[in-house]
Structure formats: structure tokens, C-alpha cells
């Protein structure tokens, strides 16, 4: 929650991020909406992969069908270059 960080301790230099980044979002998430995740993926587009899952909300791994999402994440991890 950057807006609560008056000292900007959470500010990140996007150009300094050079490792693969995975952004996972639920399309029905009302706490941290997928639109924000898409924006984040665009910011880190050189290194980011965004996976958005329909019919999922904020607590993806507590929802029915989490196993399929875990499988996608596992595949991404196994294909990502090590750094």
C-alpha cells in the first residue's frame, strides 16, 4: 500500500528488476483488482508474465480449482531461466 508509505520505502526502480517476475491474479478480485496487476505487468513487461484466472477472486489458493493454477505456476517456474 504505497499510499500509506510517506517515506517511500517501498519505491522500486523498475529498471533494476532483471529476474523473471510472475504476476498471478483472479479476475474477480475486488481487494487487489486484476486491472492493477495488468498495469504492473506492463511496468515490468521486459521480465513479467501475467496470469489472470477467470472465476477466481483474491484468495486463489483457497478456492476450488486452485490445483490447476498451481500447475500453471509450476510450469512457469520450470521453464523460467535461473538467475
PDB file of N, CA, C and O in Angstrom:
ATOM      1  N   UNK A   1       0.836  -1.182   0.000  1.00  0.00           N
ATOM      2  CA  UNK A   1       0.000   0.000   0.000  1.00  0.00           C
ATOM      3  C   UNK A   1       0.878   1.242   0.000  1.00  0.00           C
ATOM      4  O   UNK A   1       1.070   1.881   1.034  1.00  0.00           O
ATOM      5  N   UNK A   2       1.404   1.572  -1.159  1.00  0.00           N
ATOM      6  CA  UNK A   2       2.324   2.685  -1.313  1.00  0.00           C
ATOM      7  C   UNK A   2       1.767   3.988  -0.772  1.00  0.00           C
ATOM      8  O   UNK A   2       2.528   4.833  -0.300  1.00  0.00           O
ATOM      9  N   UNK A   3       0.465   4.167  -0.829  1.00  0.00           N
ATOM     10  CA  UNK A   3      -0.136   5.428  -0.398  1.00  0.00           C
ATOM     11  C   UNK A   3      -0.050   5.623   1.114  1.00  0.00           C
ATOM     12  O   UNK A   3      -0.278   6.731   1.599  1.00  0.00           O
ATOM     13  N   UNK A   4       0.271   4.587   1.858  1.00  0.00           N
ATOM     14  CA  UNK A   4       0.468   4.693   3.299  1.00  0.00           C
ATOM     15  C   UNK A   4       1.951   4.839   3.661  1.00  0.00           C
ATOM     16  O   UNK A   4       2.298   4.947   4.837  1.00  0.00           O
ATOM     17  N   UNK A   5       2.807   4.842   2.660  1.00  0.00           N
ATOM     18  CA  UNK A   5       4.254   4.875   2.857  1.00  0.00           C
ATOM     19  C   UNK A   5       4.796   6.274   2.587  1.00  0.00           C
ATOM     20  O   UNK A   5       5.307   6.551   1.502  1.00  0.00           O
ATOM     21  N   UNK A   6       4.682   7.148   3.573  1.00  0.00           N
ATOM     22  CA  UNK A   6       5.109   8.537   3.408  1.00  0.00           C
ATOM     23  C   UNK A   6       6.587   8.706   3.145  1.00  0.00           C
ATOM     24  O   UNK A   6       6.998   9.709   2.563  1.00  0.00           O
ATOM     25  N   UNK A   7       7.393   7.747   3.560  1.00  0.00           N
ATOM     26  CA  UNK A   7       8.851   7.835   3.355  1.00  0.00           C
ATOM     27  C   UNK A   7       9.308   7.140   2.077  1.00  0.00           C
ATOM     28  O   UNK A   7      10.502   7.120   1.779  1.00  0.00           O
ATOM     29  N   UNK A   8       8.390   6.582   1.333  1.00  0.00           N
ATOM     30  CA  UNK A   8       8.671   5.928   0.050  1.00  0.00           C
ATOM     31  C   UNK A   8       9.658   4.769   0.182  1.00  0.00           C
ATOM     32  O   UNK A   8      10.483   4.544  -0.703  1.00  0.00           O
ATOM     33  N   UNK A   9       9.567   4.040   1.287  1.00  0.00           N
ATOM     34  CA  UNK A   9      10.473   2.904   1.489  1.00  0.00           C
ATOM     35  C   UNK A   9      10.141   1.734   0.578  1.00  0.00           C
ATOM     36  O   UNK A   9      10.958   0.828   0.414  1.00  0.00           O
ATOM     37  N   UNK A  10       8.954   1.740  -0.018  1.00  0.00           N
ATOM     38  CA  UNK A  10       8.576   0.644  -0.908  1.00  0.00           C
ATOM     39  C   UNK A  10       8.760   0.991  -2.378  1.00  0.00           C
ATOM     40  O   UNK A  10       8.398   0.196  -3.245  1.00  0.00           O
ATOM     41  N   UNK A  11       9.308   2.148  -2.673  1.00  0.00           N
ATOM     42  CA  UNK A  11       9.528   2.550  -4.066  1.00  0.00           C
ATOM     43  C   UNK A  11      10.556   1.618  -4.699  1.00  0.00           C
ATOM     44  O   UNK A  11      11.584   1.309  -4.096  1.00  0.00           O
ATOM     45  N   UNK A  12      10.268   1.178  -5.912  1.00  0.00           N
ATOM     46  CA  UNK A  12      11.134   0.237  -6.616  1.00  0.00           C
ATOM     47  C   UNK A  12      11.547   0.834  -7.950  1.00  0.00           C
ATOM     48  O   UNK A  12      10.719   1.379  -8.680  1.00  0.00           O
ATOM     49  N   UNK A  13      12.816   0.729  -8.260  1.00  0.00           N
ATOM     50  CA  UNK A  13      13.334   1.153  -9.549  1.00  0.00           C
ATOM     51  C   UNK A  13      13.061   0.006 -10.531  1.00  0.00           C
ATOM     52  O   UNK A  13      13.749  -1.014 -10.498  1.00  0.00           O
ATOM     53  N   UNK A  14      12.081   0.168 -11.383  1.00  0.00           N
ATOM     54  CA  UNK A  14      11.663  -0.904 -12.292  1.00  0.00           C
ATOM     55  C   UNK A  14      12.790  -1.375 -13.205  1.00  0.00           C
ATOM     56  O   UNK A  14      12.831  -2.549 -13.574  1.00  0.00           O
ATOM     57  N   UNK A  15      13.693  -0.490 -13.572  1.00  0.00           N
ATOM     58  CA  UNK A  15      14.785  -0.894 -14.470  1.00  0.00           C
ATOM     59  C   UNK A  15      15.802  -1.788 -13.767  1.00  0.00           C
ATOM     60  O   UNK A  15      16.592  -2.463 -14.427  1.00  0.00           O
ATOM     61  N   UNK A  16      15.790  -1.798 -12.434  1.00  0.00           N
ATOM     62  CA  UNK A  16      16.725  -2.635 -11.688  1.00  0.00           C
ATOM     63  C   UNK A  16      16.250  -4.086 -11.582  1.00  0.00           C
ATOM     64  O   UNK A  16      17.018  -4.959 -11.178  1.00  0.00           O
ATOM     65  N   UNK A  17      15.001  -4.347 -11.938  1.00  0.00           N
ATOM     66  CA  UNK A  17      14.454  -5.702 -11.862  1.00  0.00           C
ATOM     67  C   UNK A  17      14.805  -6.424 -13.156  1.00  0.00           C
ATOM     68  O   UNK A  17      14.334  -6.058 -14.232  1.00  0.00           O
ATOM     69  N   UNK A  18      15.636  -7.453 -13.039  1.00  0.00           N
ATOM     70  CA  UNK A  18      16.093  -8.165 -14.240  1.00  0.00           C
ATOM     71  C   UNK A  18      15.775  -9.659 -14.197  1.00  0.00           C
ATOM     72  O   UNK A  18      16.047 -10.377 -15.158  1.00  0.00           O
ATOM     73  N   UNK A  19      15.210 -10.123 -13.106  1.00  0.00           N
ATOM     74  CA  UNK A  19      14.849 -11.542 -12.982  1.00  0.00           C
ATOM     75  C   UNK A  19      13.405 -11.731 -13.436  1.00  0.00           C
ATOM     76  O   UNK A  19      12.634 -10.771 -13.434  1.00  0.00           O
ATOM     77  N   UNK A  20      13.024 -12.938 -13.823  1.00  0.00           N
ATOM     78  CA  UNK A  20      11.637 -13.180 -14.219  1.00  0.00           C
ATOM     79  C   UNK A  20      10.672 -12.905 -13.061  1.00  0.00           C
ATOM     80  O   UNK A  20      10.944 -13.251 -11.911  1.00  0.00           O
ATOM     81  N   UNK A  21       9.554 -12.281 -13.388  1.00  0.00           N
ATOM     82  CA  UNK A  21       8.530 -11.922 -12.404  1.00  0.00           C
ATOM     83  C   UNK A  21       7.210 -12.543 -12.845  1.00  0.00           C
ATOM     84  O   UNK A  21       6.795 -12.381 -13.993  1.00  0.00           O
ATOM     85  N   UNK A  22       6.559 -13.246 -11.944  1.00  0.00           N
ATOM     86  CA  UNK A  22       5.252 -13.822 -12.228  1.00  0.00           C
ATOM     87  C   UNK A  22       4.202 -13.067 -11.437  1.00  0.00           C
ATOM     88  O   UNK A  22       4.314 -12.921 -10.219  1.00  0.00           O
ATOM     89  N   UNK A  23       3.191 -12.591 -12.125  1.00  0.00           N
ATOM     90  CA  UNK A  23       2.077 -11.868 -11.501  1.00  0.00           C
ATOM     91  C   UNK A  23       0.826 -12.705 -11.707  1.00  0.00           C
ATOM     92  O   UNK A  23       0.412 -12.946 -12.841  1.00  0.00           O
ATOM     93  N   UNK A  24       0.230 -13.144 -10.615  1.00  0.00           N
ATOM     94  CA  UNK A  24      -0.947 -14.012 -10.660  1.00  0.00           C
ATOM     95  C   UNK A  24      -2.134 -13.233 -10.122  1.00  0.00           C
ATOM     96  O   UNK A  24      -2.052 -12.627  -9.053  1.00  0.00           O
ATOM     97  N   UNK A  25      -3.243 -13.247 -10.865  1.00  0.00           N
ATOM     98  CA  UNK A  25      -4.419 -12.520 -10.394  1.00  0.00           C
ATOM     99  C   UNK A  25      -5.695 -13.284 -10.698  1.00  0.00           C
ATOM    100  O   UNK A  25      -5.789 -14.050 -11.657  1.00  0.00           O
ATOM    101  N   UNK A  26      -6.668 -13.040  -9.841  1.00  0.00           N
ATOM    102  CA  UNK A  26      -8.009 -13.553 -10.059  1.00  0.00           C
ATOM    103  C   UNK A  26      -8.848 -12.462 -10.700  1.00  0.00           C
ATOM    104  O   UNK A  26      -8.858 -11.324 -10.231  1.00  0.00           O
ATOM    105  N   UNK A  27      -9.539 -12.797 -11.750  1.00  0.00           N
ATOM    106  CA  UNK A  27     -10.323 -11.794 -12.483  1.00  0.00           C
ATOM    107  C   UNK A  27     -11.426 -11.183 -11.620  1.00  0.00           C
ATOM    108  O   UNK A  27     -11.864 -10.061 -11.879  1.00  0.00           O
ATOM    109  N   UNK A  28     -11.879 -11.911 -10.596  1.00  0.00           N
ATOM    110  CA  UNK A  28     -12.973 -11.428  -9.748  1.00  0.00           C
ATOM    111  C   UNK A  28     -12.466 -10.794  -8.444  1.00  0.00           C
ATOM    112  O   UNK A  28     -13.264 -10.529  -7.544  1.00  0.00           O
ATOM    113  N   UNK A  29     -11.181 -10.552  -8.329  1.00  0.00           N
ATOM    114  CA  UNK A  29     -10.587  -9.997  -7.116  1.00  0.00           C
ATOM    115  C   UNK A  29     -11.012  -8.539  -6.942  1.00  0.00           C
ATOM    116  O   UNK A  29     -10.761  -7.707  -7.815  1.00  0.00           O
ATOM    117  N   UNK A  30     -11.655  -8.232  -5.814  1.00  0.00           N
ATOM    118  CA  UNK A  30     -12.066  -6.862  -5.537  1.00  0.00           C
ATOM    119  C   UNK A  30     -11.139  -6.176  -4.534  1.00  0.00           C
ATOM    120  O   UNK A  30     -11.262  -4.974  -4.300  1.00  0.00           O
ATOM    121  N   UNK A  31     -10.218  -6.927  -3.945  1.00  0.00           N
ATOM    122  CA  UNK A  31      -9.275  -6.341  -2.996  1.00  0.00           C
ATOM    123  C   UNK A  31      -8.069  -5.752  -3.738  1.00  0.00           C
ATOM    124  O   UNK A  31      -7.706  -4.593  -3.534  1.00  0.00           O
ATOM    125  N   UNK A  32      -7.467  -6.558  -4.591  1.00  0.00           N
ATOM    126  CA  UNK A  32      -6.400  -6.075  -5.485  1.00  0.00           C
ATOM    127  C   UNK A  32      -6.820  -6.459  -6.901  1.00  0.00           C
ATOM    128  O   UNK A  32      -6.472  -7.538  -7.380  1.00  0.00           O
ATOM    129  N   UNK A  33      -7.562  -5.589  -7.567  1.00  0.00           N
ATOM    130  CA  UNK A  33      -8.155  -5.905  -8.870  1.00  0.00           C
ATOM    131  C   UNK A  33      -7.134  -6.291  -9.934  1.00  0.00           C
ATOM    132  O   UNK A  33      -5.995  -5.823  -9.936  1.00  0.00           O
ATOM    133  N   UNK A  34      -7.572  -7.143 -10.820  1.00  0.00           N
ATOM    134  CA  UNK A  34      -6.725  -7.607 -11.926  1.00  0.00           C
ATOM    135  C   UNK A  34      -6.253  -6.439 -12.791  1.00  0.00           C
ATOM    136  O   UNK A  34      -5.186  -6.523 -13.400  1.00  0.00           O
ATOM    137  N   UNK A  35      -7.016  -5.365 -12.856  1.00  0.00           N
ATOM    138  CA  UNK A  35      -6.583  -4.200 -13.644  1.00  0.00           C
ATOM    139  C   UNK A  35      -5.269  -3.647 -13.107  1.00  0.00           C
ATOM    140  O   UNK A  35      -4.418  -3.215 -13.885  1.00  0.00           O
ATOM    141  N   UNK A  36      -5.094  -3.654 -11.794  1.00  0.00           N
ATOM    142  CA  UNK A  36      -3.828  -3.222 -11.201  1.00  0.00           C
ATOM    143  C   UNK A  36      -2.693  -4.178 -11.517  1.00  0.00           C
ATOM    144  O   UNK A  36      -1.553  -3.759 -11.715  1.00  0.00           O
ATOM    145  N   UNK A  37      -3.010  -5.467 -11.563  1.00  0.00           N
ATOM    146  CA  UNK A  37      -1.992  -6.461 -11.910  1.00  0.00           C
ATOM    147  C   UNK A  37      -1.571  -6.318 -13.366  1.00  0.00           C
ATOM    148  O   UNK A  37      -0.397  -6.476 -13.699  1.00  0.00           O
ATOM    149  N   UNK A  38      -2.538  -6.018 -14.234  1.00  0.00           N
ATOM    150  CA  UNK A  38      -2.200  -5.800 -15.647  1.00  0.00           C
ATOM    151  C   UNK A  38      -1.290  -4.586 -15.796  1.00  0.00           C
ATOM    152  O   UNK A  38      -0.354  -4.600 -16.595  1.00  0.00           O
ATOM    153  N   UNK A  39      -1.565  -3.543 -15.029  1.00  0.00           N
ATOM    154  CA  UNK A  39      -0.732  -2.338 -15.060  1.00  0.00           C
ATOM    155  C   UNK A  39       0.679  -2.659 -14.574  1.00  0.00           C
ATOM    156  O   UNK A  39       1.661  -2.195 -15.153  1.00  0.00           O
ATOM    157  N   UNK A  40       0.778  -3.449 -13.518  1.00  0.00           N
ATOM    158  CA  UNK A  40       2.075  -3.858 -13.000  1.00  0.00           C
ATOM    159  C   UNK A  40       2.834  -4.685 -14.034  1.00  0.00           C
ATOM    160  O   UNK A  40       4.040  -4.510 -14.206  1.00  0.00           O
ATOM    161  N   UNK A  41       2.142  -5.572 -14.712  1.00  0.00           N
ATOM    162  CA  UNK A  41       2.774  -6.389 -15.756  1.00  0.00           C
ATOM    163  C   UNK A  41       3.306  -5.517 -16.889  1.00  0.00           C
ATOM    164  O   UNK A  41       4.372  -5.796 -17.438  1.00  0.00           O
ATOM    165  N   UNK A  42       2.569  -4.464 -17.243  1.00  0.00           N
ATOM    166  CA  UNK A  42       3.063  -3.544 -18.283  1.00  0.00           C
ATOM    167  C   UNK A  42       4.311  -2.807 -17.803  1.00  0.00           C
ATOM    168  O   UNK A  42       5.232  -2.574 -18.586  1.00  0.00           O
ATOM    169  N   UNK A  43       4.345  -2.439 -16.526  1.00  0.00           N
ATOM    170  CA  UNK A  43       5.504  -1.729 -15.983  1.00  0.00           C
ATOM    171  C   UNK A  43       6.759  -2.601 -16.063  1.00  0.00           C
ATOM    172  O   UNK A  43       7.842  -2.100 -16.365  1.00  0.00           O
ATOM    173  N   UNK A  44       6.621  -3.889 -15.797  1.00  0.00           N
ATOM    174  CA  UNK A  44       7.751  -4.815 -15.807  1.00  0.00           C
ATOM    175  C   UNK A  44       7.733  -5.711 -17.046  1.00  0.00           C
ATOM    176  O   UNK A  44       8.206  -6.847 -17.003  1.00  0.00           O
ATOM    177  N   UNK A  45       7.197  -5.207 -18.128  1.00  0.00           N
ATOM    178  CA  UNK A  45       6.946  -6.019 -19.319  1.00  0.00           C
ATOM    179  C   UNK A  45       8.165  -6.772 -19.843  1.00  0.00           C
ATOM    180  O   UNK A  45       8.011  -7.824 -20.464  1.00  0.00           O
ATOM    181  N   UNK A  46       9.352  -6.270 -19.614  1.00  0.00           N
ATOM    182  CA  UNK A  46      10.550  -6.969 -20.121  1.00  0.00           C
ATOM    183  C   UNK A  46      10.800  -8.277 -19.382  1.00  0.00           C
ATOM    184  O   UNK A  46      11.408  -9.196 -19.931  1.00  0.00           O
ATOM    185  N   UNK A  47      10.333  -8.363 -18.145  1.00  0.00           N
ATOM    186  CA  UNK A  47      10.620  -9.556 -17.345  1.00  0.00           C
ATOM    187  C   UNK A  47       9.373 -10.228 -16.783  1.00  0.00           C
ATOM    188  O   UNK A  47       9.474 -11.290 -16.167  1.00  0.00           O
ATOM    189  N   UNK A  48       8.202  -9.632 -16.982  1.00  0.00           N
ATOM    190  CA  UNK A  48       6.987 -10.114 -16.315  1.00  0.00           C
ATOM    191  C   UNK A  48       6.136 -11.030 -17.182  1.00  0.00           C
ATOM    192  O   UNK A  48       6.047 -10.881 -18.400  1.00  0.00           O
ATOM    193  N   UNK A  49       5.518 -11.980 -16.500  1.00  0.00           N
ATOM    194  CA  UNK A  49       4.473 -12.812 -17.071  1.00  0.00           C
ATOM    195  C   UNK A  49       3.250 -12.621 -16.189  1.00  0.00           C
ATOM    196  O   UNK A  49       3.332 -12.757 -14.968  1.00  0.00           O
ATOM    197  N   UNK A  50       2.120 -12.306 -16.802  1.00  0.00           N
ATOM    198  CA  UNK A  50       0.884 -12.114 -16.031  1.00  0.00           C
ATOM    199  C   UNK A  50      -0.068 -13.256 -16.345  1.00  0.00           C
ATOM    200  O   UNK A  50      -0.371 -13.535 -17.504  1.00  0.00           O
ATOM    201  N   UNK A  51      -0.533 -13.907 -15.288  1.00  0.00           N
ATOM    202  CA  UNK A  51      -1.543 -14.953 -15.425  1.00  0.00           C
ATOM    203  C   UNK A  51      -2.794 -14.478 -14.699  1.00  0.00           C
ATOM    204  O   UNK A  51      -2.779 -14.256 -13.488  1.00  0.00           O
ATOM    205  N   UNK A  52      -3.868 -14.328 -15.451  1.00  0.00           N
ATOM    206  CA  UNK A  52      -5.150 -13.899 -14.867  1.00  0.00           C
ATOM    207  C   UNK A  52      -6.152 -15.035 -15.025  1.00  0.00           C
ATOM    208  O   UNK A  52      -6.350 -15.555 -16.123  1.00  0.00           O
ATOM    209  N   UNK A  53      -6.777 -15.411 -13.920  1.00  0.00           N
ATOM    210  CA  UNK A  53      -7.668 -16.552 -13.926  1.00  0.00           C
ATOM    211  C   UNK A  53      -9.117 -16.133 -13.719  1.00  0.00           C
ATOM    212  O   UNK A  53      -9.460 -15.547 -12.693  1.00  0.00           O
ATOM    213  N   UNK A  54      -9.974 -16.439 -14.707  1.00  0.00           N
ATOM    214  CA  UNK A  54     -11.399 -16.109 -14.575  1.00  0.00           C
ATOM    215  C   UNK A  54     -12.037 -16.938 -13.453  1.00  0.00           C
ATOM    216  O   UNK A  54     -11.556 -18.019 -13.114  1.00  0.00           O
ATOM    217  N   UNK A  55     -13.096 -16.427 -12.903  1.00  0.00           N
ATOM    218  CA  UNK A  55     -13.853 -17.107 -11.841  1.00  0.00           C
ATOM    219  C   UNK A  55     -13.045 -17.325 -10.567  1.00  0.00           C
ATOM    220  O   UNK A  55     -13.365 -18.207  -9.771  1.00  0.00           O
ATOM    221  N   UNK A  56     -12.008 -16.532 -10.376  1.00  0.00           N
ATOM    222  CA  UNK A  56     -11.224 -16.580  -9.142  1.00  0.00           C
ATOM    223  C   UNK A  56     -11.147 -15.173  -8.568  1.00  0.00           C
ATOM    224  O   UNK A  56     -11.158 -14.177  -9.292  1.00  0.00           O
ATOM    225  N   UNK A  57     -11.067 -15.125  -7.239  1.00  0.00           N
ATOM    226  CA  UNK A  57     -11.023 -13.839  -6.551  1.00  0.00           C
ATOM    227  C   UNK A  57      -9.667 -13.671  -5.863  1.00  0.00           C
ATOM    228  O   UNK A  57      -8.638 -14.077  -6.402  1.00  0.00           O
ATOM    229  N   UNK A  58      -9.672 -13.077  -4.681  1.00  0.00           N
ATOM    230  CA  UNK A  58      -8.430 -12.710  -4.002  1.00  0.00           C
ATOM    231  C   UNK A  58      -7.674 -13.899  -3.421  1.00  0.00           C
ATOM    232  O   UNK A  58      -6.449 -13.951  -3.523  1.00  0.00           O
ATOM    233  N   UNK A  59      -8.361 -14.839  -2.825  1.00  0.00           N
ATOM    234  CA  UNK A  59      -7.715 -15.959  -2.147  1.00  0.00           C
ATOM    235  C   UNK A  59      -7.694 -17.171  -3.078  1.00  0.00           C
ATOM    236  O   UNK A  59      -8.359 -18.174  -2.822  1.00  0.00           O
ATOM    237  N   UNK A  60      -6.936 -17.068  -4.141  1.00  0.00           N
ATOM    238  CA  UNK A  60      -6.912 -18.066  -5.208  1.00  0.00           C
ATOM    239  C   UNK A  60      -6.648 -19.474  -4.687  1.00  0.00           C
ATOM    240  O   UNK A  60      -7.299 -20.424  -5.120  1.00  0.00           O
ATOM    241  N   UNK A  61      -5.712 -19.617  -3.773  1.00  0.00           N
ATOM    242  CA  UNK A  61      -5.333 -20.959  -3.330  1.00  0.00           C
ATOM    243  C   UNK A  61      -6.255 -21.519  -2.261  1.00  0.00           C
ATOM    244  O   UNK A  61      -6.020 -22.615  -1.751  1.00  0.00           O
ATOM    245  N   UNK A  62      -7.280 -20.794  -1.921  1.00  0.00           N
ATOM    246  CA  UNK A  62      -8.305 -21.307  -1.037  1.00  0.00           C
ATOM    247  C   UNK A  62      -9.608 -21.540  -1.766  1.00  0.00           C
ATOM    248  O   UNK A  62     -10.629 -21.840  -1.147  1.00  0.00           O
ATOM    249  N   UNK A  63      -9.579 -21.404  -3.078  1.00  0.00           N
ATOM    250  CA  UNK A  63     -10.783 -21.517  -3.902  1.00  0.00           C
ATOM    251  C   UNK A  63     -10.769 -22.816  -4.705  1.00  0.00           C
ATOM    252  O   UNK A  63      -9.703 -23.352  -5.009  1.00  0.00           O
ATOM    253  N   UNK A  64     -11.941 -23.312  -5.042  1.00  0.00           N
ATOM    254  CA  UNK A  64     -11.993 -24.510  -5.892  1.00  0.00           C
ATOM    255  C   UNK A  64     -11.239 -24.268  -7.206  1.00  0.00           C
ATOM    256  O   UNK A  64     -11.371 -23.208  -7.818  1.00  0.00           O
ATOM    257  N   UNK A  65     -10.475 -25.226  -7.616  1.00  0.00           N
ATOM    258  CA  UNK A  65      -9.716 -25.114  -8.860  1.00  0.00           C
ATOM    259  C   UNK A  65      -8.304 -24.593  -8.676  1.00  0.00           C
ATOM    260  O   UNK A  65      -7.596 -24.360  -9.656  1.00  0.00           O
ATOM    261  N   UNK A  66      -7.887 -24.408  -7.435  1.00  0.00           N
ATOM    262  CA  UNK A  66      -6.542 -23.881  -7.184  1.00  0.00           C
ATOM    263  C   UNK A  66      -5.455 -24.795  -7.732  1.00  0.00           C
ATOM    264  O   UNK A  66      -4.368 -24.333  -8.081  1.00  0.00           O
ATOM    265  N   UNK A  67      -5.743 -26.088  -7.810  1.00  0.00           N
ATOM    266  CA  UNK A  67      -4.743 -27.041  -8.281  1.00  0.00           C
ATOM    267  C   UNK A  67      -4.321 -26.743  -9.728  1.00  0.00           C
ATOM    268  O   UNK A  67      -3.146 -26.869 -10.075  1.00  0.00           O
ATOM    269  N   UNK A  68      -5.275 -26.355 -10.554  1.00  0.00           N
ATOM    270  CA  UNK A  68      -4.970 -26.024 -11.944  1.00  0.00           C
ATOM    271  C   UNK A  68      -4.051 -24.799 -11.997  1.00  0.00           C
ATOM    272  O   UNK A  68      -3.117 -24.756 -12.797  1.00  0.00           O
ATOM    273  N   UNK A  69      -4.315 -23.820 -11.154  1.00  0.00           N
ATOM    274  CA  UNK A  69      -3.490 -22.609 -11.119  1.00  0.00           C
ATOM    275  C   UNK A  69      -2.089 -22.954 -10.621  1.00  0.00           C
ATOM    276  O   UNK A  69      -1.095 -22.467 -11.161  1.00  0.00           O
ATOM    277  N   UNK A  70      -2.014 -23.793  -9.590  1.00  0.00           N
ATOM    278  CA  UNK A  70      -0.710 -24.237  -9.097  1.00  0.00           C
ATOM    279  C   UNK A  70       0.075 -24.944 -10.203  1.00  0.00           C
ATOM    280  O   UNK A  70       1.295 -24.803 -10.291  1.00  0.00           O
ATOM    281  N   UNK A  71      -0.621 -25.694 -11.036  1.00  0.00           N
ATOM    282  CA  UNK A  71       0.029 -26.356 -12.165  1.00  0.00           C
ATOM    283  C   UNK A  71       0.610 -25.361 -13.153  1.00  0.00           C
ATOM    284  O   UNK A  71       1.721 -25.552 -13.647  1.00  0.00           O
ATOM    285  N   UNK A  72      -0.135 -24.294 -13.445  1.00  0.00           N
ATOM    286  CA  UNK A  72       0.372 -23.244 -14.342  1.00  0.00           C
ATOM    287  C   UNK A  72       1.609 -22.576 -13.752  1.00  0.00           C
ATOM    288  O   UNK A  72       2.578 -22.305 -14.461  1.00  0.00           O
ATOM    289  N   UNK A  73       1.566 -22.316 -12.456  1.00  0.00           N
ATOM    290  CA  UNK A  73       2.710 -21.689 -11.790  1.00  0.00           C
ATOM    291  C   UNK A  73       3.912 -22.624 -11.807  1.00  0.00           C
ATOM    292  O   UNK A  73       5.038 -22.192 -12.055  1.00  0.00           O
ATOM    293  N   UNK A  74       3.674 -23.895 -11.544  1.00  0.00           N
ATOM    294  CA  UNK A  74       4.758 -24.871 -11.572  1.00  0.00           C
ATOM    295  C   UNK A  74       5.394 -24.929 -12.962  1.00  0.00           C
ATOM    296  O   UNK A  74       6.619 -24.961 -13.082  1.00  0.00           O
ATOM    297  N   UNK A  75       4.582 -24.942 -13.992  1.00  0.00           N
ATOM    298  CA  UNK A  75       5.101 -24.959 -15.361  1.00  0.00           C
ATOM    299  C   UNK A  75       5.933 -23.719 -15.637  1.00  0.00           C
ATOM    300  O   UNK A  75       7.013 -23.810 -16.219  1.00  0.00           O
ATOM    301  N   UNK A  76       5.432 -22.556 -15.221  1.00  0.00           N
ATOM    302  CA  UNK A  76       6.177 -21.300 -15.416  1.00  0.00           C
ATOM    303  C   UNK A  76       7.524 -21.364 -14.700  1.00  0.00           C
ATOM    304  O   UNK A  76       8.553 -20.991 -15.263  1.00  0.00           O
ATOM    305  N   UNK A  77       7.509 -21.836 -13.466  1.00  0.00           N
ATOM    306  CA  UNK A  77       8.756 -21.935 -12.697  1.00  0.00           C
ATOM    307  C   UNK A  77       9.741 -22.875 -13.359  1.00  0.00           C
ATOM    308  O   UNK A  77      10.940 -22.597 -13.382  1.00  0.00           O
ATOM    309  N   UNK A  78       9.259 -23.980 -13.898  1.00  0.00           N
ATOM    310  CA  UNK A  78      10.145 -24.961 -14.504  1.00  0.00           C
ATOM    311  C   UNK A  78      10.709 -24.472 -15.841  1.00  0.00           C
ATOM    312  O   UNK A  78      11.744 -24.966 -16.289  1.00  0.00           O
ATOM    313  N   UNK A  79      10.047 -23.518 -16.475  1.00  0.00           N
ATOM    314  CA  UNK A  79      10.502 -23.003 -17.767  1.00  0.00           C
ATOM    315  C   UNK A  79      11.285 -21.700 -17.642  1.00  0.00           C
ATOM    316  O   UNK A  79      11.923 -21.273 -18.604  1.00  0.00           O
ATOM    317  N   UNK A  80      11.246 -21.065 -16.479  1.00  0.00           N
ATOM    318  CA  UNK A  80      11.936 -19.790 -16.280  1.00  0.00           C
ATOM    319  C   UNK A  80      13.435 -20.033 -16.184  1.00  0.00           C
ATOM    320  O   UNK A  80      13.883 -20.993 -15.556  1.00  0.00           O
ATOM    321  N   UNK A  81      14.206 -19.146 -16.817  1.00  0.00           N
ATOM    322  CA  UNK A  81      15.666 -19.290 -16.709  1.00  0.00           C
ATOM    323  C   UNK A  81      16.103 -18.989 -15.276  1.00  0.00           C
ATOM    324  O   UNK A  81      15.551 -18.103 -14.624  1.00  0.00           O
ATOM    325  N   UNK A  82      17.077 -19.718 -14.801  1.00  0.00           N
ATOM    326  CA  UNK A  82      17.584 -19.429 -13.450  1.00  0.00           C
ATOM    327  C   UNK A  82      18.449 -18.187 -13.523  1.00  0.00           C
ATOM    328  O   UNK A  82      19.063 -17.882 -14.546  1.00  0.00           O
ATOM    329  N   UNK A  83      18.475 -17.474 -12.393  1.00  0.00           N
ATOM    330  CA  UNK A  83      19.269 -16.245 -12.378  1.00  0.00           C
ATOM    331  C   UNK A  83      20.326 -16.284 -11.314  1.00  0.00           C
ATOM    332  O   UNK A  83      21.085 -15.327 -11.163  1.00  0.00           O
TER     333      UNK A  83
END
